[in-house]
């Protein structure tokens, strides 16, 4: 995350000057509330190859490959081999769950309601105060949602994305054979797939909200990053009934398998991390 924002530690924010969020032209999405599950093959998922090479496989950008003794053709062969092997052996299986829920906010708290009965509260999410660029520029995730005072219901999205439960066994097998390179290739691909599957699921949420993917800006907030405590991985896991896709949480609220991510989706066009 960038250094231009940070969480504030103080619980007493009565004197904090919060950013004024503009809701004058905002309308809550006419959403289809509910939960949907998706599973793709590796061939069906759009994988960000530049990110895979540069970030996940640590090969650097294209111009750096020759310095490492690799040609474009060799990198392409590497990609095809690992994708094919992972697909055939079932090591990596893009899988995820999304859900849209009615909600409202009270200051820094987001209230989630039952999709069937919007008068019934399910749970509350306390979001942290973040500091923006200016001296007097504080905000929180909850403040990008319509407040209880407006009398209007807003919409929040949740997602959990995973590369599947079988990559870890393949990684451990290669490590047992002292083949660290192969283990890192699978780990890198699994991490990339989890992130790109999250992008796919985010687009599904936009469509569930009866909006257009190409013209709808949304902001994805992940537990464990500034603004949203990592403990909310568990809440998202529970609200999406994610045990059905065989993932679990440890005592630190981290997902098992590790190539798994969750997020809260905000539809306000001014929502930001900074």
C-alpha positions in Angstrom: 0.0 0.0 0.0 1.1 3.6 -0.6 2.5 5.8 2.1 0.1 8.6 1.5 -2.5 7.2 3.9 -2.3 5.5 7.3 -4.7 4.2 9.9 -5.2 6.3 13.0 -4.8 4.5 16.3 -6.9 6.8 18.5 -10.4 5.5 19.4 -11.6 9.0 20.2 -12.1 10.7 16.8 -14.6 13.3 18.0 -12.3 16.1 16.9 -11.3 14.4 13.6 -12.3 16.4 10.5 -13.7 13.8 8.1 -13.8 14.1 4.4 -17.2 15.1 3.0 -18.4 12.4 0.7 -20.7 13.5 -2.1 -23.8 11.5 -2.4 -25.8 14.0 -4.5 -25.5 12.1 -7.7 -25.1 8.6 -6.2 -27.8 6.0 -6.4 -27.5 2.6 -4.8 -27.3 -0.2 -7.4 -30.6 -2.0 -8.2 -28.9 -5.1 -7.0 -29.9 -8.8 -7.2 -29.1 -9.7 -3.6 -27.8 -13.1 -2.8 -24.8 -15.4 -3.1 -23.3 -17.1 -6.2 -20.5 -19.5 -6.6 -18.1 -19.7 -9.6 -15.5 -22.3 -10.7 -13.4 -21.9 -13.8 -10.7 -23.8 -15.6 -7.2 -22.2 -16.0 -8.0 -21.9 -19.7 -11.1 -19.9 -19.0 -9.5 -17.5 -16.6 -7.9 -14.3 -17.9 -4.5 -14.3 -16.3 -2.4 -11.2 -16.1 0.8 -12.6 -17.7 2.8 -9.4 -17.1 2.1 -9.6 -13.4 2.7 -13.3 -13.4 6.2 -12.9 -14.9 7.2 -9.8 -13.1 5.7 -10.1 -9.6 4.8 -13.7 -9.0 7.6 -15.5 -10.9 10.2 -12.8 -10.2 11.4 -12.8 -13.8 11.2 -9.0 -14.0 9.9 -7.1 -17.0 10.4 -8.3 -20.5 13.6 -6.3 -21.0 15.3 -8.1 -18.1 14.7 -11.6 -19.4 17.8 -11.7 -21.6 20.0 -10.6 -18.7 18.8 -13.7 -16.9 19.6 -15.9 -19.9 16.0 -16.3 -21.0 14.5 -15.5 -24.4 10.9 -14.6 -25.1 10.4 -18.0 -26.5 11.7 -19.8 -23.4 9.5 -17.7 -21.1 6.5 -18.5 -23.3 7.3 -22.3 -23.2 7.7 -22.0 -19.4 4.2 -20.4 -19.1 2.5 -23.0 -21.4 4.2 -25.9 -19.6 3.2 -24.8 -16.1 -0.3 -23.9 -17.1 -0.9 -27.2 -18.9 0.7 -29.2 -16.1 -1.3 -27.4 -13.4 -4.6 -27.9 -15.4 -4.0 -31.5 -16.2 -3.0 -32.5 -12.6 -5.7 -30.3 -11.0 -3.2 -28.5 -8.9 -4.8 -25.1 -9.5 -8.6 -24.7 -9.8 -9.9 -21.1 -9.8 -12.9 -21.0 -7.5 -14.8 -18.3 -5.7 -18.0 -17.0 -4.1 -19.6 -13.6 -4.3 -22.5 -12.0 -2.5 -24.5 -8.7 -2.6 -26.1 -7.5 0.5 -28.2 -4.5 1.6 -26.4 -2.1 3.9 -26.2 1.3 5.6 -23.6 3.1 7.6 -23.4 4.9 10.9 -20.2 6.9 10.9 -17.3 4.3 10.7 -19.6 1.3 11.0 -21.1 -0.6 8.2 -24.4 -2.4 8.9 -25.2 -5.5 6.8 -28.9 -6.5 6.5 -30.6 -9.7 5.5 -31.2 -9.8 1.7 -34.7 -11.2 2.3 -35.7 -8.9 5.1 -33.8 -5.5 5.0 -35.2 -4.6 8.4 -33.2 -7.5 9.9 -29.5 -6.7 10.8 -27.0 -9.5 10.2 -23.8 -8.1 11.3 -21.7 -4.9 11.7 -18.3 -4.1 10.4 -16.2 -1.5 12.2 -13.9 0.2 9.7 -10.7 2.1 10.7 -10.2 5.8 10.2 -7.6 6.5 7.5 -5.7 9.7 6.9 -5.6 11.1 3.4 -3.2 13.5 1.7 -4.1 16.7 3.5 -3.8 17.6 7.1 -7.6 17.7 7.5 -8.6 14.8 5.4 -9.8 11.7 7.3 -12.1 9.0 6.0 -13.2 5.4 6.5 -14.6 2.7 4.2 -18.0 2.8 5.9 -18.4 6.5 5.1 -18.6 5.7 1.4 -22.0 4.0 2.0 -25.3 5.6 2.5 -26.0 6.4 6.1 -28.9 5.4 8.2 -29.9 9.1 8.4 -30.7 9.1 4.7 -33.4 6.5 5.1 -32.0 4.8 1.9 -30.6 1.3 1.6 -27.2 0.9 -0.1 -25.5 -2.2 -1.5 -22.2 -3.8 -0.5 -20.4 -6.7 -2.2 -18.2 -9.5 -0.8 -16.0 -12.0 -2.5 -13.7 -14.8 -1.7 -11.3 -16.1 -4.4 -9.0 -19.1 -4.3 -6.7 -21.0 -6.5 -8.0 -24.2 -4.9 -6.9 -26.6 -2.2 -4.5 -28.8 -4.2 -1.6 -26.4 -5.0 -0.2 -26.8 -1.5 0.3 -30.6 -1.9 2.1 -30.1 -5.2 4.3 -27.4 -3.6 5.2 -29.6 -0.7 6.0 -32.5 -3.0 8.5 -30.5 -5.0 10.0 -29.2 -1.8 10.5 -32.7 -0.5 12.4 -33.4 -3.7 14.5 -30.3 -3.1 13.1 -28.7 -6.2 12.6 -25.2 -4.9 12.3 -23.7 -8.3 9.3 -25.8 -9.3 7.7 -25.2 -5.9 8.0 -21.4 -6.4 6.6 -21.6 -9.9 3.4 -23.3 -8.6 3.2 -20.9 -5.7 3.6 -17.9 -7.9 1.0 -19.2 -10.4 -1.5 -20.0 -7.6 -1.1 -16.5 -6.1 -1.6 -14.9 -9.5 -4.7 -17.0 -10.2 -6.3 -16.1 -6.8 -5.8 -12.4 -7.6 -7.1 -12.7 -11.2 -10.0 -14.8 -10.1 -10.9 -12.0 -7.7 -10.9 -9.6 -10.7 -13.3 -12.0 -12.4 -15.6 -12.2 -9.3 -15.5 -8.4 -8.9 -16.9 -8.2 -12.5 -19.6 -10.7 -11.6 -20.6 -8.5 -8.7 -20.9 -5.5 -10.9 -23.2 -7.4 -13.2 -25.3 -8.7 -10.3 -25.7 -5.1 -9.4 -27.2 -4.5 -12.8 -24.3 -2.2 -13.8 -21.8 -2.2 -16.7 -18.4 -3.6 -16.0 -16.7 -1.2 -18.5 -18.2 2.0 -17.1 -18.5 1.2 -13.4 -15.7 2.1 -11.0 -15.6 0.1 -7.8 -13.1 -0.2 -5.0 -12.0 -3.5 -3.5 -11.0 -3.4 0.2 -9.1 -6.4 1.5 -9.0 -7.4 5.2 -5.5 -7.0 6.6 -4.9 -3.8 4.6 -5.4 -0.3 6.1 -9.0 0.4 6.8 -10.2 -3.1 7.4 -8.9 -5.4 10.1 -7.8 -8.9 9.0 -10.4 -10.4 11.5 -13.1 -9.6 8.9 -11.8 -12.5 6.7 -13.8 -14.6 9.1 -16.9 -12.5 8.8 -16.8 -12.6 5.0 -16.1 -16.3 5.1 -19.2 -16.8 7.3 -21.5 -14.5 5.4 -20.7 -16.1 2.1 -20.8 -19.6 3.6 -17.4 -20.3 2.1 -16.8 -23.7 3.7 -18.5 -25.1 0.6 -15.3 -24.4 -1.4 -13.2 -26.2 1.1 -11.1 -23.3 2.4 -10.5 -22.6 6.1 -9.1 -20.0 8.4 -6.3 -20.3 11.0 -6.2 -18.6 14.4 -4.7 -15.5 12.8 -7.6 -15.2 10.4 -5.4 -16.1 7.5 -6.8 -18.4 4.8 -5.9 -22.0 4.2 -4.8 -22.5 1.4 -2.8 -19.3 1.4 -3.5 -18.6 -2.3 -6.9 -17.2 -1.2 -8.2 -13.7 -0.8 -11.3 -11.9 0.3 -12.7 -8.4 -0.2 -15.4 -5.9 0.4 -16.7 -4.1 -2.7 -17.8 -0.5 -2.6 -19.8 1.0 -5.5 -19.4 4.7 -4.6 -17.4 6.3 -7.4 -15.4 8.4 -5.0 -14.4 5.4 -2.8 -10.6 5.2 -2.5 -7.7 4.0 -0.4 -6.1 7.5 -0.2 
